[in-house]
Amino acid sequence: MAWVVILGVAKGLKLEKHGFELKIYSLVYKNQQVQSALTRVLGRTRRGIKIFANVSVVAGFLMMGFAFWFLLANIFNYFVAPIEF
């Protein structure tokens, strides 16, 4: 329900004009400066593309691991009574 409200507000404010890409399943902000920098760097060599892809995969796994650890820690803390208040 919240996603419908978000999409409705985004459509109402016409955020497409300000660099947002709206789809039913996603809302993406396209930054032209970052896009041009990536195009410039990655357009030079295939090695740059491989390095960027590998760093992105490693960063994704690290963030996913941190999110999983954070979830488990919160679940554990929810079911364990604190010693002091």
Buried (B, 14 or more C-beta within 10 A) or exposed (E): EEEEEEBEEBEEEEBEEEEBEBEEEEBEEEEEEEEEEBEEEBEEEEEBBEEEEEEEEEEEEEEEEEEEEEEEEEEEEEEEEEEEE
